[in-house]
């Protein structure tokens, strides 16, 4: 059975591949979102735009489903 917690290192690496160079603050915020809400960059739950993280519609549905 897989853990509900995301692999934070893998998710951060994927975010850097998708969104380019991220600031330290952006990475820390992403880590917080990953651990607190269990969202996933790989699944498309979150996107980075104009220096901010946004939870996508699919991400909101995934969070709601787990709650």
mmCIF file as Biopython writes it, N, C-alpha, C and O atoms, coordinates in Angstrom:
data_model
#
loop_
_atom_site.group_PDB
_atom_site.id
_atom_site.type_symbol
_atom_site.label_atom_id
_atom_site.label_alt_id
_atom_site.label_comp_id
_atom_site.label_asym_id
_atom_site.label_entity_id
_atom_site.label_seq_id
_atom_site.pdbx_PDB_ins_code
_atom_site.Cartn_x
_atom_site.Cartn_y
_atom_site.Cartn_z
_atom_site.occupancy
_atom_site.B_iso_or_equiv
_atom_site.auth_seq_id
_atom_site.auth_asym_id
_atom_site.pdbx_PDB_model_num
ATOM 1   N N  . UNK A ? 1  ? 0.846   -1.176 0.000   1.0 0.0 1  A 1 
ATOM 2   C CA . UNK A ? 1  ? 0.000   0.000  0.000   1.0 0.0 1  A 1 
ATOM 3   C C  . UNK A ? 1  ? 0.888   1.234  0.000   1.0 0.0 1  A 1 
ATOM 4   O O  . UNK A ? 1  ? 1.841   1.306  0.776   1.0 0.0 1  A 1 
ATOM 5   N N  . UNK A ? 2  ? 0.598   2.188  -0.839  1.0 0.0 2  A 1 
ATOM 6   C CA . UNK A ? 2  ? 1.401   3.393  -0.948  1.0 0.0 2  A 1 
ATOM 7   C C  . UNK A ? 2  ? 1.038   4.384  0.141   1.0 0.0 2  A 1 
ATOM 8   O O  . UNK A ? 2  ? -0.099  4.447  0.607   1.0 0.0 2  A 1 
ATOM 9   N N  . UNK A ? 3  ? 2.033   5.146  0.524   1.0 0.0 3  A 1 
ATOM 10  C CA . UNK A ? 3  ? 1.843   6.170  1.549   1.0 0.0 3  A 1 
ATOM 11  C C  . UNK A ? 3  ? 1.022   7.323  0.987   1.0 0.0 3  A 1 
ATOM 12  O O  . UNK A ? 3  ? 1.129   7.663  -0.191  1.0 0.0 3  A 1 
ATOM 13  N N  . UNK A ? 4  ? 0.201   7.921  1.850   1.0 0.0 4  A 1 
ATOM 14  C CA . UNK A ? 4  ? -0.600  9.076  1.431   1.0 0.0 4  A 1 
ATOM 15  C C  . UNK A ? 4  ? 0.276   10.315 1.268   1.0 0.0 4  A 1 
ATOM 16  O O  . UNK A ? 4  ? -0.085  11.240 0.540   1.0 0.0 4  A 1 
ATOM 17  N N  . UNK A ? 5  ? 1.436   10.336 1.947   1.0 0.0 5  A 1 
ATOM 18  C CA . UNK A ? 5  ? 2.345   11.469 1.846   1.0 0.0 5  A 1 
ATOM 19  C C  . UNK A ? 5  ? 3.087   11.405 0.507   1.0 0.0 5  A 1 
ATOM 20  O O  . UNK A ? 5  ? 3.580   10.346 0.118   1.0 0.0 5  A 1 
ATOM 21  N N  . UNK A ? 6  ? 3.164   12.527 -0.187  1.0 0.0 6  A 1 
ATOM 22  C CA . UNK A ? 6  ? 3.886   12.534 -1.458  1.0 0.0 6  A 1 
ATOM 23  C C  . UNK A ? 6  ? 5.389   12.460 -1.223  1.0 0.0 6  A 1 
ATOM 24  O O  . UNK A ? 6  ? 5.872   12.836 -0.155  1.0 0.0 6  A 1 
ATOM 25  N N  . UNK A ? 7  ? 6.115   11.986 -2.196  1.0 0.0 7  A 1 
ATOM 26  C CA . UNK A ? 7  ? 7.568   12.009 -2.141  1.0 0.0 7  A 1 
ATOM 27  C C  . UNK A ? 7  ? 7.984   13.444 -2.454  1.0 0.0 7  A 1 
ATOM 28  O O  . UNK A ? 7  ? 8.017   13.843 -3.618  1.0 0.0 7  A 1 
ATOM 29  N N  . UNK A ? 8  ? 8.299   14.212 -1.425  1.0 0.0 8  A 1 
ATOM 30  C CA . UNK A ? 8  ? 8.538   15.646 -1.561  1.0 0.0 8  A 1 
ATOM 31  C C  . UNK A ? 8  ? 9.703   15.929 -2.504  1.0 0.0 8  A 1 
ATOM 32  O O  . UNK A ? 8  ? 9.613   16.826 -3.342  1.0 0.0 8  A 1 
ATOM 33  N N  . UNK A ? 9  ? 10.781  15.187 -2.379  1.0 0.0 9  A 1 
ATOM 34  C CA . UNK A ? 9  ? 11.950  15.421 -3.232  1.0 0.0 9  A 1 
ATOM 35  C C  . UNK A ? 9  ? 11.600  15.214 -4.709  1.0 0.0 9  A 1 
ATOM 36  O O  . UNK A ? 9  ? 12.003  16.000 -5.567  1.0 0.0 9  A 1 
ATOM 37  N N  . UNK A ? 10 ? 10.851  14.155 -4.991  1.0 0.0 10 A 1 
ATOM 38  C CA . UNK A ? 10 ? 10.444  13.884 -6.374  1.0 0.0 10 A 1 
ATOM 39  C C  . UNK A ? 10 ? 9.533   14.979 -6.902  1.0 0.0 10 A 1 
ATOM 40  O O  . UNK A ? 10 ? 9.673   15.413 -8.046  1.0 0.0 10 A 1 
ATOM 41  N N  . UNK A ? 11 ? 8.602   15.425 -6.074  1.0 0.0 11 A 1 
ATOM 42  C CA . UNK A ? 11 ? 7.667   16.463 -6.490  1.0 0.0 11 A 1 
ATOM 43  C C  . UNK A ? 11 ? 8.372   17.805 -6.738  1.0 0.0 11 A 1 
ATOM 44  O O  . UNK A ? 11 ? 8.040   18.516 -7.687  1.0 0.0 11 A 1 
ATOM 45  N N  . UNK A ? 12 ? 9.336   18.145 -5.890  1.0 0.0 12 A 1 
ATOM 46  C CA . UNK A ? 12 ? 10.090  19.396 -6.077  1.0 0.0 12 A 1 
ATOM 47  C C  . UNK A ? 12 ? 10.906  19.314 -7.363  1.0 0.0 12 A 1 
ATOM 48  O O  . UNK A ? 12 ? 10.976  20.283 -8.119  1.0 0.0 12 A 1 
ATOM 49  N N  . UNK A ? 13 ? 11.523  18.161 -7.611  1.0 0.0 13 A 1 
ATOM 50  C CA . UNK A ? 13 ? 12.299  17.979 -8.833  1.0 0.0 13 A 1 
ATOM 51  C C  . UNK A ? 13 ? 11.404  18.132 -10.062 1.0 0.0 13 A 1 
ATOM 52  O O  . UNK A ? 13 ? 11.789  18.773 -11.041 1.0 0.0 13 A 1 
ATOM 53  N N  . UNK A ? 14 ? 10.225  17.549 -10.009 1.0 0.0 14 A 1 
ATOM 54  C CA . UNK A ? 14 ? 9.272   17.650 -11.121 1.0 0.0 14 A 1 
ATOM 55  C C  . UNK A ? 14 ? 8.833   19.103 -11.326 1.0 0.0 14 A 1 
ATOM 56  O O  . UNK A ? 14 ? 8.707   19.562 -12.462 1.0 0.0 14 A 1 
ATOM 57  N N  . UNK A ? 15 ? 8.602   19.818 -10.231 1.0 0.0 15 A 1 
ATOM 58  C CA . UNK A ? 15 ? 8.197   21.227 -10.326 1.0 0.0 15 A 1 
ATOM 59  C C  . UNK A ? 15 ? 9.287   22.059 -10.992 1.0 0.0 15 A 1 
ATOM 60  O O  . UNK A ? 15 ? 8.994   22.937 -11.804 1.0 0.0 15 A 1 
ATOM 61  N N  . UNK A ? 16 ? 10.542  21.784 -10.651 1.0 0.0 16 A 1 
ATOM 62  C CA . UNK A ? 16 ? 11.653  22.523 -11.264 1.0 0.0 16 A 1 
ATOM 63  C C  . UNK A ? 16 ? 11.765  22.220 -12.751 1.0 0.0 16 A 1 
ATOM 64  O O  . UNK A ? 16 ? 12.114  23.100 -13.536 1.0 0.0 16 A 1 
ATOM 65  N N  . UNK A ? 17 ? 11.471  20.976 -13.148 1.0 0.0 17 A 1 
ATOM 66  C CA . UNK A ? 17 ? 11.483  20.628 -14.563 1.0 0.0 17 A 1 
ATOM 67  C C  . UNK A ? 17 ? 10.358  21.343 -15.317 1.0 0.0 17 A 1 
ATOM 68  O O  . UNK A ? 17 ? 10.559  21.826 -16.431 1.0 0.0 17 A 1 
ATOM 69  N N  . UNK A ? 18 ? 9.192   21.406 -14.709 1.0 0.0 18 A 1 
ATOM 70  C CA . UNK A ? 18 ? 8.028   22.014 -15.364 1.0 0.0 18 A 1 
ATOM 71  C C  . UNK A ? 18 ? 8.064   23.545 -15.379 1.0 0.0 18 A 1 
ATOM 72  O O  . UNK A ? 18 ? 7.732   24.170 -16.386 1.0 0.0 18 A 1 
ATOM 73  N N  . UNK A ? 19 ? 8.468   24.136 -14.264 1.0 0.0 19 A 1 
ATOM 74  C CA . UNK A ? 19 ? 8.332   25.576 -14.104 1.0 0.0 19 A 1 
ATOM 75  C C  . UNK A ? 19 ? 9.651   26.336 -14.102 1.0 0.0 19 A 1 
ATOM 76  O O  . UNK A ? 19 ? 9.663   27.553 -13.914 1.0 0.0 19 A 1 
ATOM 77  N N  . UNK A ? 20 ? 10.749  25.641 -14.306 1.0 0.0 20 A 1 
ATOM 78  C CA . UNK A ? 20 ? 12.043  26.299 -14.363 1.0 0.0 20 A 1 
ATOM 79  C C  . UNK A ? 20 ? 12.620  26.543 -12.980 1.0 0.0 20 A 1 
ATOM 80  O O  . UNK A ? 20 ? 12.229  25.912 -11.999 1.0 0.0 20 A 1 
ATOM 81  N N  . UNK A ? 21 ? 13.548  27.464 -12.930 1.0 0.0 21 A 1 
ATOM 82  C CA . UNK A ? 21 ? 14.231  27.764 -11.678 1.0 0.0 21 A 1 
ATOM 83  C C  . UNK A ? 21 ? 13.251  28.400 -10.690 1.0 0.0 21 A 1 
ATOM 84  O O  . UNK A ? 21 ? 12.642  29.427 -10.988 1.0 0.0 21 A 1 
ATOM 85  N N  . UNK A ? 22 ? 13.106  27.792 -9.529  1.0 0.0 22 A 1 
ATOM 86  C CA . UNK A ? 22 ? 12.200  28.291 -8.499  1.0 0.0 22 A 1 
ATOM 87  C C  . UNK A ? 22 ? 13.008  28.920 -7.371  1.0 0.0 22 A 1 
ATOM 88  O O  . UNK A ? 22 ? 14.096  28.450 -7.040  1.0 0.0 22 A 1 
ATOM 89  N N  . UNK A ? 23 ? 12.476  29.974 -6.788  1.0 0.0 23 A 1 
ATOM 90  C CA . UNK A ? 23 ? 13.145  30.605 -5.653  1.0 0.0 23 A 1 
ATOM 91  C C  . UNK A ? 23 ? 13.061  29.684 -4.442  1.0 0.0 23 A 1 
ATOM 92  O O  . UNK A ? 23 ? 12.253  28.756 -4.410  1.0 0.0 23 A 1 
ATOM 93  N N  . UNK A ? 24 ? 13.888  29.945 -3.464  1.0 0.0 24 A 1 
ATOM 94  C CA . UNK A ? 24 ? 13.877  29.161 -2.227  1.0 0.0 24 A 1 
ATOM 95  C C  . UNK A ? 24 ? 12.519  29.281 -1.537  1.0 0.0 24 A 1 
ATOM 96  O O  . UNK A ? 24 ? 12.007  28.305 -0.990  1.0 0.0 24 A 1 
ATOM 97  N N  . UNK A ? 25 ? 11.946  30.466 -1.566  1.0 0.0 25 A 1 
ATOM 98  C CA . UNK A ? 25 ? 10.631  30.673 -0.948  1.0 0.0 25 A 1 
ATOM 99  C C  . UNK A ? 25 ? 9.576   29.831 -1.669  1.0 0.0 25 A 1 
ATOM 100 O O  . UNK A ? 25 ? 8.737   29.201 -1.025  1.0 0.0 25 A 1 
ATOM 101 N N  . UNK A ? 26 ? 9.616   29.819 -2.993  1.0 0.0 26 A 1 
ATOM 102 C CA . UNK A ? 26 ? 8.646   29.042 -3.768  1.0 0.0 26 A 1 
ATOM 103 C C  . UNK A ? 26 ? 8.762   27.557 -3.449  1.0 0.0 26 A 1 
ATOM 104 O O  . UNK A ? 26 ? 7.751   26.867 -3.322  1.0 0.0 26 A 1 
ATOM 105 N N  . UNK A ? 27 ? 9.988   27.065 -3.320  1.0 0.0 27 A 1 
ATOM 106 C CA . UNK A ? 27 ? 10.197  25.647 -2.994  1.0 0.0 27 A 1 
ATOM 107 C C  . UNK A ? 27 ? 9.674   25.347 -1.593  1.0 0.0 27 A 1 
ATOM 108 O O  . UNK A ? 27 ? 9.043   24.313 -1.376  1.0 0.0 27 A 1 
ATOM 109 N N  . UNK A ? 28 ? 9.929   26.236 -0.648  1.0 0.0 28 A 1 
ATOM 110 C CA . UNK A ? 28 ? 9.441   26.017 0.721   1.0 0.0 28 A 1 
ATOM 111 C C  . UNK A ? 28 ? 7.915   26.028 0.785   1.0 0.0 28 A 1 
ATOM 112 O O  . UNK A ? 28 ? 7.317   25.224 1.500   1.0 0.0 28 A 1 
ATOM 113 N N  . UNK A ? 29 ? 7.291   26.929 0.047   1.0 0.0 29 A 1 
ATOM 114 C CA . UNK A ? 29 ? 5.822   26.970 0.006   1.0 0.0 29 A 1 
ATOM 115 C C  . UNK A ? 29 ? 5.287   25.687 -0.621  1.0 0.0 29 A 1 
ATOM 116 O O  . UNK A ? 29 ? 4.312   25.113 -0.136  1.0 0.0 29 A 1 
ATOM 117 N N  . UNK A ? 30 ? 5.926   25.241 -1.695  1.0 0.0 30 A 1 
ATOM 118 C CA . UNK A ? 30 ? 5.504   23.994 -2.339  1.0 0.0 30 A 1 
ATOM 119 C C  . UNK A ? 30 ? 5.628   22.819 -1.373  1.0 0.0 30 A 1 
ATOM 120 O O  . UNK A ? 30 ? 4.710   22.004 -1.275  1.0 0.0 30 A 1 
ATOM 121 N N  . UNK A ? 31 ? 6.738   22.721 -0.667  1.0 0.0 31 A 1 
ATOM 122 C CA . UNK A ? 31 ? 6.913   21.641 0.306   1.0 0.0 31 A 1 
ATOM 123 C C  . UNK A ? 31 ? 5.815   21.669 1.359   1.0 0.0 31 A 1 
ATOM 124 O O  . UNK A ? 31 ? 5.312   20.623 1.769   1.0 0.0 31 A 1 
ATOM 125 N N  . UNK A ? 32 ? 5.450   22.861 1.791   1.0 0.0 32 A 1 
ATOM 126 C CA . UNK A ? 32 ? 4.384   23.003 2.774   1.0 0.0 32 A 1 
ATOM 127 C C  . UNK A ? 32 ? 3.050   22.508 2.207   1.0 0.0 32 A 1 
ATOM 128 O O  . UNK A ? 32 ? 2.311   21.794 2.886   1.0 0.0 32 A 1 
ATOM 129 N N  . UNK A ? 33 ? 2.750   22.882 0.980   1.0 0.0 33 A 1 
ATOM 130 C CA . UNK A ? 33 ? 1.509   22.434 0.339   1.0 0.0 33 A 1 
ATOM 131 C C  . UNK A ? 33 ? 1.496   20.920 0.160   1.0 0.0 33 A 1 
ATOM 132 O O  . UNK A ? 33 ? 0.477   20.263 0.375   1.0 0.0 33 A 1 
ATOM 133 N N  . UNK A ? 34 ? 2.640   20.384 -0.234  1.0 0.0 34 A 1 
ATOM 134 C CA . UNK A ? 34 ? 2.733   18.935 -0.459  1.0 0.0 34 A 1 
ATOM 135 C C  . UNK A ? 34 ? 2.484   18.147 0.817   1.0 0.0 34 A 1 
ATOM 136 O O  . UNK A ? 34 ? 1.748   17.160 0.814   1.0 0.0 34 A 1 
ATOM 137 N N  . UNK A ? 35 ? 3.100   18.586 1.906   1.0 0.0 35 A 1 
ATOM 138 C CA . UNK A ? 35 ? 2.967   17.828 3.148   1.0 0.0 35 A 1 
ATOM 139 C C  . UNK A ? 35 ? 1.645   18.094 3.859   1.0 0.0 35 A 1 
ATOM 140 O O  . UNK A ? 35 ? 1.077   17.190 4.473   1.0 0.0 35 A 1 
ATOM 141 N N  . UNK A ? 36 ? 1.162   19.311 3.782   1.0 0.0 36 A 1 
ATOM 142 C CA . UNK A ? 36 ? -0.063  19.649 4.508   1.0 0.0 36 A 1 
ATOM 143 C C  . UNK A ? 36 ? -1.319  19.107 3.828   1.0 0.0 36 A 1 
ATOM 144 O O  . UNK A ? 36 ? -2.219  18.592 4.493   1.0 0.0 36 A 1 
ATOM 145 N N  . UNK A ? 37 ? -1.376  19.223 2.506   1.0 0.0 37 A 1 
ATOM 146 C CA . UNK A ? 37 ? -2.596  18.850 1.792   1.0 0.0 37 A 1 
ATOM 147 C C  . UNK A ? 37 ? -2.457  17.604 0.922   1.0 0.0 37 A 1 
ATOM 148 O O  . UNK A ? 37 ? -3.451  17.103 0.396   1.0 0.0 37 A 1 
ATOM 149 N N  . UNK A ? 38 ? -1.238  17.103 0.765   1.0 0.0 38 A 1 
ATOM 150 C CA . UNK A ? 38 ? -1.040  15.896 -0.035  1.0 0.0 38 A 1 
ATOM 151 C C  . UNK A ? 38 ? -1.251  16.099 -1.516  1.0 0.0 38 A 1 
ATOM 152 O O  . UNK A ? 38 ? -1.550  15.145 -2.234  1.0 0.0 38 A 1 
ATOM 153 N N  . UNK A ? 39 ? -1.101  17.323 -1.987  1.0 0.0 39 A 1 
ATOM 154 C CA . UNK A ? 39 ? -1.272  17.577 -3.412  1.0 0.0 39 A 1 
ATOM 155 C C  . UNK A ? 39 ? -0.045  17.095 -4.170  1.0 0.0 39 A 1 
ATOM 156 O O  . UNK A ? 39 ? 0.973   16.767 -3.561  1.0 0.0 39 A 1 
ATOM 157 N N  . UNK A ? 40 ? -0.134  17.051 -5.486  1.0 0.0 40 A 1 
ATOM 158 C CA . UNK A ? 40 ? 0.945   16.518 -6.299  1.0 0.0 40 A 1 
ATOM 159 C C  . UNK A ? 40 ? 1.154   17.376 -7.540  1.0 0.0 40 A 1 
ATOM 160 O O  . UNK A ? 40 ? 0.205   17.697 -8.255  1.0 0.0 40 A 1 
ATOM 161 N N  . UNK A ? 41 ? 2.400   17.740 -7.784  1.0 0.0 41 A 1 
ATOM 162 C CA . UNK A ? 41 ? 2.758   18.445 -9.018  1.0 0.0 41 A 1 
ATOM 163 C C  . UNK A ? 41 ? 2.606   17.483 -10.185 1.0 0.0 41 A 1 
ATOM 164 O O  . UNK A ? 41 ? 2.114   17.858 -11.249 1.0 0.0 41 A 1 
ATOM 165 N N  . UNK A ? 42 ? 3.028   16.253 -9.983  1.0 0.0 42 A 1 
ATOM 166 C CA . UNK A ? 42 ? 2.986   15.240 -11.030 1.0 0.0 42 A 1 
ATOM 167 C C  . UNK A ? 42 ? 1.563   14.978 -11.519 1.0 0.0 42 A 1 
ATOM 168 O O  . UNK A ? 42 ? 1.344   14.766 -12.712 1.0 0.0 42 A 1 
ATOM 169 N N  . UNK A ? 43 ? 0.617   14.991 -10.619 1.0 0.0 43 A 1 
ATOM 170 C CA . UNK A ? 43 ? -0.789  14.753 -10.978 1.0 0.0 43 A 1 
ATOM 171 C C  . UNK A ? 43 ? -1.483  15.996 -11.507 1.0 0.0 43 A 1 
ATOM 172 O O  . UNK A ? 43 ? -2.632  15.924 -11.944 1.0 0.0 43 A 1 
ATOM 173 N N  . UNK A ? 44 ? -0.799  17.140 -11.475 1.0 0.0 44 A 1 
ATOM 174 C CA . UNK A ? 44 ? -1.396  18.376 -11.979 1.0 0.0 44 A 1 
ATOM 175 C C  . UNK A ? 44 ? -2.276  19.081 -10.966 1.0 0.0 44 A 1 
ATOM 176 O O  . UNK A ? 44 ? -3.125  19.892 -11.336 1.0 0.0 44 A 1 
ATOM 177 N N  . UNK A ? 45 ? -2.080  18.777 -9.685  1.0 0.0 45 A 1 
ATOM 178 C CA . UNK A ? 45 ? -2.899  19.390 -8.640  1.0 0.0 45 A 1 
ATOM 179 C C  . UNK A ? 45 ? -2.547  20.852 -8.406  1.0 0.0 45 A 1 
ATOM 180 O O  . UNK A ? 45 ? -3.367  21.612 -7.891  1.0 0.0 45 A 1 
ATOM 181 N N  . UNK A ? 46 ? -1.347  21.246 -8.777  1.0 0.0 46 A 1 
ATOM 182 C CA . UNK A ? 46 ? -0.872  22.588 -8.488  1.0 0.0 46 A 1 
ATOM 183 C C  . UNK A ? 46 ? -0.075  23.109 -9.685  1.0 0.0 46 A 1 
ATOM 184 O O  . UNK A ? 46 ? 0.565   22.340 -10.403 1.0 0.0 46 A 1 
ATOM 185 N N  . UNK A ? 47 ? -0.126  24.426 -9.888  1.0 0.0 47 A 1 
ATOM 186 C CA . UNK A ? 47 ? 0.642   25.053 -10.950 1.0 0.0 47 A 1 
ATOM 187 C C  . UNK A ? 47 ? 1.302   26.316 -10.409 1.0 0.0 47 A 1 
ATOM 188 O O  . UNK A ? 47 ? 0.834   26.905 -9.435  1.0 0.0 47 A 1 
ATOM 189 N N  . UNK A ? 48 ? 2.379   26.717 -11.042 1.0 0.0 48 A 1 
ATOM 190 C CA . UNK A ? 48 ? 3.135   27.893 -10.624 1.0 0.0 48 A 1 
ATOM 191 C C  . UNK A ? 48 ? 3.004   28.945 -11.708 1.0 0.0 48 A 1 
ATOM 192 O O  . UNK A ? 48 ? 3.376   28.711 -12.858 1.0 0.0 48 A 1 
ATOM 193 N N  . UNK A ? 49 ? 2.481   30.091 -11.347 1.0 0.0 49 A 1 
ATOM 194 C CA . UNK A ? 49 ? 2.252   31.154 -12.325 1.0 0.0 49 A 1 
ATOM 195 C C  . UNK A ? 49 ? 2.527   32.501 -11.690 1.0 0.0 49 A 1 
ATOM 196 O O  . UNK A ? 49 ? 2.001   32.813 -10.622 1.0 0.0 49 A 1 
ATOM 197 N N  . UNK A ? 50 ? 3.342   33.290 -12.342 1.0 0.0 50 A 1 
ATOM 198 C CA . UNK A ? 50 ? 3.603   34.661 -11.911 1.0 0.0 50 A 1 
ATOM 199 C C  . UNK A ? 50 ? 4.097   34.731 -10.461 1.0 0.0 50 A 1 
ATOM 200 O O  . UNK A ? 50 ? 3.724   35.634 -9.712  1.0 0.0 50 A 1 
ATOM 201 N N  . UNK A ? 51 ? 4.941   33.765 -10.076 1.0 0.0 51 A 1 
ATOM 202 C CA . UNK A ? 51 ? 5.539   33.775 -8.756  1.0 0.0 51 A 1 
ATOM 203 C C  . UNK A ? 51 ? 4.670   33.254 -7.634  1.0 0.0 51 A 1 
ATOM 204 O O  . UNK A ? 51 ? 4.997   33.449 -6.463  1.0 0.0 51 A 1 
ATOM 205 N N  . UNK A ? 52 ? 3.563   32.592 -7.964  1.0 0.0 52 A 1 
ATOM 206 C CA . UNK A ? 52 ? 2.660   32.062 -6.933  1.0 0.0 52 A 1 
ATOM 207 C C  . UNK A ? 52 ? 2.190   30.662 -7.302  1.0 0.0 52 A 1 
ATOM 208 O O  . UNK A ? 52 ? 2.101   30.305 -8.477  1.0 0.0 52 A 1 
ATOM 209 N N  . UNK A ? 53 ? 1.892   29.881 -6.275  1.0 0.0 53 A 1 
ATOM 210 C CA . UNK A ? 53 ? 1.342   28.542 -6.475  1.0 0.0 53 A 1 
ATOM 211 C C  . UNK A ? 53 ? -0.171  28.619 -6.494  1.0 0.0 53 A 1 
ATOM 212 O O  . UNK A ? 53 ? -0.775  29.312 -5.675  1.0 0.0 53 A 1 
ATOM 213 N N  . UNK A ? 54 ? -0.779  27.913 -7.423  1.0 0.0 54 A 1 
ATOM 214 C CA . UNK A ? 54 ? -2.239  27.854 -7.525  1.0 0.0 54 A 1 
ATOM 215 C C  . UNK A ? 54 ? -2.671  26.396 -7.561  1.0 0.0 54 A 1 
ATOM 216 O O  . UNK A ? 54 ? -2.091  25.584 -8.282  1.0 0.0 54 A 1 
ATOM 217 N N  . UNK A ? 55 ? -3.676  26.075 -6.792  1.0 0.0 55 A 1 
ATOM 218 C CA . UNK A ? 55 ? -4.237  24.731 -6.816  1.0 0.0 55 A 1 
ATOM 219 C C  . UNK A ? 55 ? -5.247  24.684 -7.955  1.0 0.0 55 A 1 
ATOM 220 O O  . UNK A ? 55 ? -6.142  25.524 -8.041  1.0 0.0 55 A 1 
ATOM 221 N N  . UNK A ? 56 ? -5.095  23.705 -8.815  1.0 0.0 56 A 1 
ATOM 222 C CA . UNK A ? 56 ? -5.979  23.574 -9.969  1.0 0.0 56 A 1 
ATOM 223 C C  . UNK A ? 56 ? -7.331  22.997 -9.545  1.0 0.0 56 A 1 
ATOM 224 O O  . UNK A ? 56 ? -7.502  22.550 -8.411  1.0 0.0 56 A 1 
ATOM 225 N N  . UNK A ? 57 ? -8.271  23.016 -10.462 1.0 0.0 57 A 1 
ATOM 226 C CA . UNK A ? 57 ? -9.587  22.435 -10.198 1.0 0.0 57 A 1 
ATOM 227 C C  . UNK A ? 57 ? -9.450  20.955 -9.852  1.0 0.0 57 A 1 
ATOM 228 O O  . UNK A ? 57 ? -10.080 20.461 -8.917  1.0 0.0 57 A 1 
ATOM 229 N N  . UNK A ? 58 ? -8.622  20.264 -10.615 1.0 0.0 58 A 1 
ATOM 230 C CA . UNK A ? 58 ? -8.391  18.837 -10.337 1.0 0.0 58 A 1 
ATOM 231 C C  . UNK A ? 58 ? -7.783  18.654 -8.949  1.0 0.0 58 A 1 
ATOM 232 O O  . UNK A ? 58 ? -8.121  17.705 -8.242  1.0 0.0 58 A 1 
ATOM 233 N N  . UNK A ? 59 ? -6.892  19.554 -8.560  1.0 0.0 59 A 1 
ATOM 234 C CA . UNK A ? 59 ? -6.284  19.486 -7.238  1.0 0.0 59 A 1 
ATOM 235 C C  . UNK A ? 59 ? -7.303  19.667 -6.137  1.0 0.0 59 A 1 
ATOM 236 O O  . UNK A ? 59 ? -7.264  18.970 -5.122  1.0 0.0 59 A 1 
ATOM 237 N N  . UNK A ? 60 ? -8.217  20.602 -6.335  1.0 0.0 60 A 1 
ATOM 238 C CA . UNK A ? 60 ? -9.271  20.816 -5.339  1.0 0.0 60 A 1 
ATOM 239 C C  . UNK A ? 60 ? -10.158 19.582 -5.208  1.0 0.0 60 A 1 
ATOM 240 O O  . UNK A ? 60 ? -10.554 19.210 -4.104  1.0 0.0 60 A 1 
ATOM 241 N N  . UNK A ? 61 ? -10.463 18.960 -6.325  1.0 0.0 61 A 1 
ATOM 242 C CA . UNK A ? 61 ? -11.274 17.744 -6.281  1.0 0.0 61 A 1 
ATOM 243 C C  . UNK A ? 61 ? -10.540 16.617 -5.563  1.0 0.0 61 A 1 
ATOM 244 O O  . UNK A ? 61 ? -11.152 15.865 -4.804  1.0 0.0 61 A 1 
ATOM 245 N N  . UNK A ? 62 ? -9.240  16.493 -5.794  1.0 0.0 62 A 1 
ATOM 246 C CA . UNK A ? 62 ? -8.463  15.455 -5.119  1.0 0.0 62 A 1 
ATOM 247 C C  . UNK A ? 62 ? -8.395  15.698 -3.612  1.0 0.0 62 A 1 
ATOM 248 O O  . UNK A ? 62 ? -8.507  14.755 -2.828  1.0 0.0 62 A 1 
ATOM 249 N N  . UNK A ? 63 ? -8.216  16.939 -3.206  1.0 0.0 63 A 1 
ATOM 250 C CA . UNK A ? 63 ? -8.187  17.258 -1.778  1.0 0.0 63 A 1 
ATOM 251 C C  . UNK A ? 63 ? -9.546  16.966 -1.148  1.0 0.0 63 A 1 
ATOM 252 O O  . UNK A ? 63 ? -9.620  16.400 -0.057  1.0 0.0 63 A 1 
ATOM 253 N N  . UNK A ? 64 ? -10.612 17.350 -1.832  1.0 0.0 64 A 1 
ATOM 254 C CA . UNK A ? 64 ? -11.962 17.108 -1.320  1.0 0.0 64 A 1 
ATOM 255 C C  . UNK A ? 64 ? -12.257 15.610 -1.218  1.0 0.0 64 A 1 
ATOM 256 O O  . UNK A ? 64 ? -12.893 15.161 -0.265  1.0 0.0 64 A 1 
ATOM 257 N N  . UNK A ? 65 ? -11.806 14.865 -2.174  1.0 0.0 65 A 1 
ATOM 258 C CA . UNK A ? 65 ? -12.051 13.419 -2.172  1.0 0.0 65 A 1 
ATOM 259 C C  . UNK A ? 65 ? -11.364 12.737 -0.992  1.0 0.0 65 A 1 
ATOM 260 O O  . UNK A ? 65 ? -11.915 11.806 -0.405  1.0 0.0 65 A 1 
ATOM 261 N N  . UNK A ? 66 ? -10.173 13.196 -0.646  1.0 0.0 66 A 1 
ATOM 262 C CA . UNK A ? 66 ? -9.448  12.611 0.483   1.0 0.0 66 A 1 
ATOM 263 C C  . UNK A ? 66 ? -10.028 13.029 1.831   1.0 0.0 66 A 1 
ATOM 264 O O  . UNK A ? 66 ? -9.833  12.348 2.838   1.0 0.0 66 A 1 
ATOM 265 N N  . UNK A ? 67 ? -10.733 14.140 1.843   1.0 0.0 67 A 1 
ATOM 266 C CA . UNK A ? 67 ? -11.283 14.627 3.119   1.0 0.0 67 A 1 
ATOM 267 C C  . UNK A ? 67 ? -12.510 13.921 3.429   1.0 0.0 67 A 1 
ATOM 268 O O  . UNK A ? 67 ? -13.130 14.183 4.460   1.0 0.0 67 A 1 
#
